[in-house]
Amino acid sequence: MRVTVTDTCQGCGQCEAAVPDVFRIHDDGFAVALVDTIPEPLEQDVRDAADQCPTEAIELTG
């Protein structure tokens, strides 16, 4: 599974709090994905973070 953060991100930080190994709030105040391909053990956590994103900025593929 692959993950990207779109430009609809408002930098609320929920994703970073949920999965800090995958998401980080960058210096510009918006979330970035630290990895392109999600390690299998973190896939469900990333799905949950995507479901909880208030701006639907987390896109999953694959």
C-alpha positions in Angstrom: 0.0 0.0 0.0 1.2 3.5 -0.8 0.3 6.8 0.8 0.3 10.4 -0.1 -0.9 13.6 1.6 -2.7 16.0 -0.7 -2.8 19.8 -0.6 -6.1 19.7 1.3 -4.1 19.1 4.5 -4.6 21.7 7.1 -2.0 20.5 9.4 -4.2 19.4 12.3 -1.6 16.6 13.3 -4.1 13.8 13.9 -2.2 11.6 11.4 1.2 12.2 13.1 -0.3 11.5 16.5 -1.8 8.2 15.2 1.2 6.9 13.1 4.4 9.0 13.8 6.5 6.4 11.9 4.6 7.4 8.7 3.4 11.0 9.1 5.0 14.2 10.3 4.0 17.8 10.4 6.6 19.5 8.2 8.1 23.0 8.9 5.5 24.5 6.6 2.8 23.3 9.0 1.3 20.6 6.8 1.6 16.8 7.0 3.9 14.8 4.9 4.3 11.1 4.4 7.7 10.0 5.6 7.6 6.8 3.4 5.9 6.0 0.1 5.2 2.4 0.8 3.6 1.5 4.1 5.2 -1.3 6.0 2.6 -4.1 6.3 2.4 -4.0 10.2 1.3 -0.3 9.9 -1.2 -0.6 7.1 -4.3 -0.7 9.4 -3.1 2.2 11.5 -2.6 4.3 8.3 -6.1 3.3 7.0 -7.5 4.4 10.4 -5.6 7.7 10.1 -7.0 8.3 6.6 -10.5 7.6 7.8 -10.1 10.1 10.7 -8.5 12.9 8.6 -10.9 15.8 8.8 -9.9 17.1 5.4 -9.6 13.7 3.7 -6.0 14.6 2.7 -4.6 11.1 3.1 -4.8 9.1 -0.1 -4.1 5.3 -0.2 -3.4 3.2 -3.2 -2.6 -0.4 -3.8 
